[in-house]
Each structure stands twice: as structure tokens, then as C-alpha cells.
Amino acid sequence: MDFLGLAPWTLSLEPWSALSLVVYVAGVVWGLVAIDARPAARLGLALVWPVGPLAFVVTIAILLAASLIAFPLFGLAVLAAAGVMWWVLT
């Protein structure tokens, strides 16, 4: 079983997963130290802090998708740009 690049028989991390683990642990430590709340709330917020940035990305993606429909000229421009990028990169 290989979970996030961590194989139980090697105990080594891939560089990207090691970096993401360091960032997550730093966020948990910061959340435990800096949040002014009761211990249970501190622990809960510290463990689920990545949900906030993920929610931001999802919200922006939804707004972008809605703007493609609400503003057809913008949608046409995005479609043309995507076509040009696909043509250039392939």
C-alpha cells in the first residue's frame, strides 16, 4: 500500500508529499498556538485548516464557470484562448 508516497516498507516520502506534509504540520502547529479558543475548538480548526483555501478555489472555479455562461463574449474569449493553448502545446 502506498499512501501519499509513503510506502510502509521504505518510510520515505516523495518530495512533493514531504513538502505538503511540512506545510500541513506547520499549519496545525500554528493553529494550536495562535487560535484564541477552547482546546477542542483549537484542535478541530487546526486539523481542518486546509478546507478554507480549498473552498476558496472551488468558489472561484464556480464563479468562472458561471461567468462563461452569463457573459457569452467572455466565454468565447476563454474558449478561444483554451483552443490556442491546446494548439500551441500539442
N, C-alpha and C positions, 0 to 999 in steps of 0.2 A: 504494500500500500504506500502510495506516495502522496502526501498531503502538503500542498504549498511548497513543493520542492524538498520537503523533509522526509527522507527515507529512514525508517527506524533502524536499519542496519548500518547506515553510514553516519547519521547525525550531522549532516552538513546541509547548508541552505544555499539555494541559488542566489546570486547577487540581488536580483530584484525582490525576492521574497525576504531576504535578510534586511534590505532597506525598508520594506514595508513593515516588517516586524518591529524594527527600531523606531519608526515613526509612530506606530500604534502604541508601543510601550511608553514612548515619551509622552504621548497624549494622555495615556492612562495615569501616568505619574503626575503630570501637570493637573489633570482633573482631580486627582485625590488631594493635591496640595492646595490648589488655588480656588476651588469652589467653596463658597460660603454656604454650606448646607449641612443637614444631619448626615451621619455616616452612611446610612443606607442610600440616601439620595446621591451622595458623593460617589459611592461605588457604582450605582446604576448609571449615572451620567458619564463617569469615567470609562465604563466598559462599552457604551454605545455611542461614543462621540463621533465615529465615522459616519453615522447616519445623517448628520447635518450637512456636510459637504455633498454627500450622495443625493440628498433631497434637493439641494441647490442645482446640481447638474440635471436631474430629472425635470425640475421645473423649467429650466432654460430650454431643454430639448422640447418640452411640450409647447412652450411659447413660440419657439422657432417653427415647429410643425404647424401650429395654428396660424402663424403669420403667412406661411406659404399658401394657405387656403384663403385667408382674409384679404391678402394683398396679392392678387394674381401676377402683377408685374414683378414684384419681389420674388415670388415663386418661380417665375420664368427665368429671372436672373440667376437664382440659385441652381436651377436645373441646368442652365447653360454653363455655369461655372463648373458644376459637377461633371458635365459631359466633356468639357475641355480638359479638366484634370484627369479624367479617366483616359482620354485620348493621349494626353502627354505622358502619363505614367505607364501606359501599356505598350 
